[in-house]
Amino acid sequence: MASADARERIIVAAERLIAEHGPEVPLRDIATAAGQRNNSAVQYHFGSRDGLIDAVAEHRIADLEQHRLELLAESEATGTAQDVRALVSALVVPMLTVPYSHGATHYARFLEQVRTHPALAADTNLDRAGRAAVRLIIVRLDRALGQLPSAVRRRRLRVLPTVLFALLADRERGLPRDDPHSASEIVDLIVGMLTAPVSASASR
């Protein structure tokens, strides 16, 4: 139990310090912030910096996915399962609520800092176990955006995490997390980006 507690303290400290200082923050600083006397505690529990980043990214996934699955079930019941806004809401809304209900303070800023890490990269991340809801959302968005040229659709879905993480991080830095208007505005912005008209030059 003590080892599990130490592991979670390191994850929480890493989320905050990586959010504040970037992914190259010294591992000894993370160990110290987590109350670990041994500077090699991170290596002991996670093996490497990459292993730690992966563990931090995984830390909140199960709760997020559960909420997403509930929202997808609601959209099935209301006949909006293929609606772009409903799909974006299922992706985004849990990220605005679930981590913070579990005590997160730097979750979105961590995501922004490590968005290119393999733990979050779409080409590897979506194939992981425990990502059923995200995979389904992306598949359905691809289908719902079928009016767009396939190359444009792929580019927009690929850039979606970058835009989303930046918007969430800005909100975390400033706007009150309980402001309902900021949540709906983030969904509006993502929907607008995905469905915007395509210029002639961009369609190639």
Secondary structure as GFF3:
##gff-version 3
##sequence-region A 1 204
A	DSSP	alpha_helix	2	21	.	.	.	ID=ss1
A	DSSP	alpha_helix	27	33	.	.	.	ID=ss2
A	DSSP	alpha_helix	41	46	.	.	.	ID=ss3
A	DSSP	alpha_helix	49	59	.	.	.	ID=ss4
A	DSSP	alpha_helix	61	78	.	.	.	ID=ss5
A	DSSP	alpha_helix	84	101	.	.	.	ID=ss6
A	DSSP	alpha_helix	107	113	.	.	.	ID=ss7
A	DSSP	alpha_helix	122	125	.	.	.	ID=ss8
A	DSSP	alpha_helix	132	144	.	.	.	ID=ss9
A	DSSP	alpha_helix	150	173	.	.	.	ID=ss10
A	DSSP	alpha_helix	180	195	.	.	.	ID=ss11
###
